[in-house]
Amino acid sequence: MIVVDTSVLVDLLRGRDNPAVRRYEELEAEGADLWIPGICCQELLQGARDLTEWRRLEQYLSVQQLLFPADSWEAHRSAARIYFDCRRKGITLRGTVDCLIASLVIEAGGMLLHNDEDFEKMRSVCPLKTVALG
């Protein structure tokens, strides 16, 4: 199972070329088991520029495999612990949503495809596995 972060999806949908997007396209062509966290759907939709883009995103997301926590309390507790542990080690993260995404990936036993340095920082405090880009 490969979980795809918003950072990759935004670049993909905007037609940007970078290692994470190229890796996503390779994985998709190989028929990899790709999942999108539900919270990433929210991030994508709330970033829509207009109603046309909203509808396009909504249609795209409605046919994807979506990842939700099996236990909401445990997912949020685990996410908070990742943030807490990073802070105790002097690691500054830009937000808390990425901690929830990391928690979901760990719970599901998957690997995260991302284009966001915060996830690499988290790996020093939690067992997050990420997809190699090159």
KADA-V620685 format. One record per pair of residues at least 4 apart in sequence whose C-alpha atoms are under 8 Angstrom apart, sorted by sequence separation. I is the first residue (numbers start at 1). J is the second residue. D is the distance in whole Angstrom. If there is no record, write none. Layout:
I&J&D  I&J&D
//
This chain:
4&8&7  5&9&7  6&10&6  7&11&7  8&12&6  9&13&6  10&14&6  11&15&6  12&16&6  17&21&6  18&22&6  19&23&6  20&24&6  21&25&6  22&26&6  23&27&6  24&28&6  25&29&6  26&30&6  27&31&6  28&32&6  36&40&7  37&41&7  38&42&7  39&43&6  40&44&6  41&45&6  42&46&6  43&47&6  44&48&7  49&53&6  50&54&6  51&55&6  52&56&6  53&57&6  54&58&6  55&59&6  56&60&6  57&61&6  58&62&6  59&63&7  60&64&7  71&75&6  72&76&6  73&77&6  74&78&6  75&79&6  76&80&6  77&81&6  78&82&6  79&83&6  80&84&6  81&85&6  82&86&6  83&87&6  84&88&6  85&89&6  86&90&6  87&91&5  95&99&8  96&100&7  97&101&6  98&102&6  99&103&6  100&104&6  101&105&6  102&106&6  103&107&6  104&108&6  105&109&6  106&110&6  116&120&8  117&121&7  118&122&6  119&123&6  120&124&8  122&126&6  123&127&6  4&9&7  11&16&5  12&17&8  16&21&7  17&22&7  27&32&5  36&41&7  48&53&6  49&54&7  70&75&8  86&91&5  87&92&6  105&110&5  106&111&8  114&119&8  123&128&6  11&17&7  28&34&8  48&54&5  69&75&6  86&92&7  87&93&8  105&111&6  122&128&7  123&129&8  86&93&8  105&112&7  12&21&6  45&54&6  48&57&8  11&21&7  83&93&7  102&112&8  8&20&6  9&21&8  45&57&7  8&21&6  44&57&7  45&58&7  83&96&7  8&24&8  80&96&8  83&99&6  112&128&8  114&130&8  79&96&8  82&99&6  102&119&7  111&128&7  112&129&6  113&130&6  114&131&8  111&129&5  112&130&4  113&131&5  80&99&7  110&129&7  111&130&5  112&131&6  113&132&8  41&61&7  79&99&5  80&100&8  98&118&8  111&131&6  79&100&5  82&103&8  98&119&7  106&127&7  78&100&8  79&101&8  106&128&6  79&102&7  105&128&7  106&129&8  76&100&6  79&103&5  94&118&7  75&100&7  78&103&6  93&118&6  102&128&6  76&103&8  36&64&7  38&66&6  75&103&6  93&121&8  35&64&7  36&65&6  37&66&6  38&67&6  75&104&6  2&32&7  4&34&7  35&65&5  36&66&5  37&67&4  38&68&6  91&121&7  1&32&8  2&33&6  3&34&6  4&35&6  5&36&7  34&65&7  35&66&5  36&67&6  37&68&6  1&33&5  2&34&5  3&35&5  4&36&5  5&37&7  35&67&6  75&107&8  1&34&6  2&35&6  3&36&6  4&37&7  1&35&7  3&37&7  6&40&5  10&44&7  5&40&7  6&41&8  69&104&6  86&121&8  68&104&7  86&122&7  6&43&7  67&104&8  6&44&7  69&107&8  86&125&6  82&122&7  85&125&6  82&125&7  82&126&7  39&97&8  39&101&8  37&101&7  37&104&8  24&113&8  20&113&7  20&114&6  20&115&6  5&101&8  3&105&7  8&113&7  8&114&6  3&110&7  5&112&7  7&114&6  8&115&6  1&109&8  2&110&6  3&111&6  4&112&6  5&113&6  6&114&8  7&115&5  1&110&5  2&111&5  3&112&5  4&113&5  5&114&5  7&116&6  1&111&6  2&112&6  3&113&6  4&114&6  5&115&8  23&133&6  2&113&7  20&133&6  19&133&6  19&134&7  2&131&8
//
